Amino acid sequence: MEDALTLILAGISVGSVYALIAIGLNLTYWTTRTMNFGQGSVMMLGAMMTAVLVAGGVIDALAALASLVVIAAIMVFTEVFTVRPALKIGGSMGWAVSTLGVGIILQGVAAKYFGSQAVAFPDMVFSAQDYVEVFGVRFALQYLAILVLSVALVALLELLLRRTVWGRAMRAVSMDADLAAVAGIPVRPIVLGSYIASGLLAGIAGMLIAQTGGTVDPAFGFDLMIFGFVAAVLGGIGSSSGALLGGLVLGVIEKLVGGYVSTAAAHGIAFALLVVVLVARPQGLFGQREVVKV
Amino acid sequence: MEYLASAGMLIGIYIILAASYNLIIGYGGLNTIAHPIFFALGAYTAALLGIGTTLPSVVCVLAGIGVAVVASVALAVTTLRIEGDYLLIASLGFQLGLLQLVNNFEFTGGPAGLSNIPVTITGPGRGWLYLLICAVLAVVVVWLIWRAMAGPFGRAVRAMRDDELACAALGRSLFTMKIVIFAFGCGAAGLAGGLYAYYFQYISPEQFNVAQSATILTMVVLGGIGTTWGPLVGAFVLVALPQAITFMQLPTSLVGPLQGIIFTVLVILFLFLRPYGLVGKREAGVAH
């Protein structure tokens, strides 16, 4: 019983990070209708840069901040040089190649400069040993901190999207970019902004996951990105709250299967879940069916 | 000379892969990136049968094609109702899920793969004989696709890609067409897998991961998506280029990133300079 509770809490915590990844993927999907396959490497780079900087003697917060700045720059590069030109030709799938390419390059660069071995990720707020006891069950403080931070970020983002001018403009662009442009909304900065926001979410998510795992290596991001896709699909690609729920469901299932069956099975289950949900409810477990106008 | 033969084999195998993938995404407009998994199914089935039984190699390769076709129809029936981008994610999930299985089963050799695939043809002419077989098969696959796409079926498929609703309204069963092109394309990938397994005698899961998806997709996009010759040109360029790089004898740590850079830079350059690929014409591009 105690085991199950611990696993579920760990699942919720990790799931909230999957939600961050999913929302990051959603943001760029909404504005450009593409999937950024480089997202996984961006996550890896954020975590790895932070780890290497901290190991080099830089203060934790400063290292994290510096990594996020680099990530933002990479996302701008991704949008300007790999997504925008590819979108000029409808249906060419060029964006899939070019974003994947950015991912492969980043992975290669990280392997070259930071080494292809796993790097230890520093304990940033709590160490893995800190815990609180509730009803006799130990909850790792690390997991609680991650959960609180992720949920706060999701809430903040939702607030920005719904309550601010920029958020409304972004939603307008995601519904119909041409119409938004006609209405005087600066589409280009909005799209760029969505890429930067997506990168920041990915970077933070990468650091949080690296924190729970303790290490990070160049191949670290790819599976995480897929989990982000699964969470996004589970919740329905349209909504942030859906992504949050999808992430939590995925995280809990992953941890339970990982704890009681095997960690290898946990990955398989995630992919099986993805295909099953797509087949049974393409609009996601919590999403609404998209009405197609003819 | 053996080296040339093996490079030729790779080109032939990739021509089969790229041409069949082009049939699916270029002509059919079905956005899947799971092509390598059917390549893998063909390779693993042929290899496992070759190792475990005394069946002739032709039968093993045919069985590989069969398994790839069955798997592709299973995937198609369940996921082709999903459109566009969702299909992309579903196919990715299918590919990674199956690879996960291959990685964890004992009989597939796990992450180490299979390295004891029996020798079928021996002697000094082995490489060239294989190359001949591979070339003939590649020509047959490309010819079949060209033939089918030049005829009425091809026109219907392109109509479906450009406007599903209009095509359905004219009385075409979209579902049947999608399954036919998907099954054919994936069967060809299975054939490529069988050839690969028997010639190189070593397969491992990492040869069929998403990087492989990117490679095949790059070949198609670079050569010209939705054209007959595009995938051939793309396959040739993208196999020949890395081979040329290995001649430069760079340190191994550089080769990985360099390949990524070459793929990406080539694709980006092409998007700017020749958006419809090396051999593509303007109207060959798909308007969604």
Interface residues (C-beta under 8 A of the other chain):
Chain A: Y29 R33 M35 F37 F81 T82 P85 A86 K88 I89 G90 G91 S92 M93 G94 A96 V97 S98 L100 G101 V102 I104 I105 Q107 G108 V109 A111 K112 F222 I226 F229 V230 V233 I237 A264 H267 G268 F271 A272 L274 V275 L278 V279 P282 V294
Chain B: I25 G29 N31 I33 T78 T79 R81 I82 E83 D85 Y86 L88 I89 A90 L92 G93 F94 L96 G97 Q100 L101 N103 N104 L165 V210 A211 S213 A214 L217 T218 V220 V221 I225 S253 L254 G256 P257 L258 Q259 G260 I261 F263 T264 V267 I268 F270 L271 F272 P275 Y276 G285 V286 A287 H288
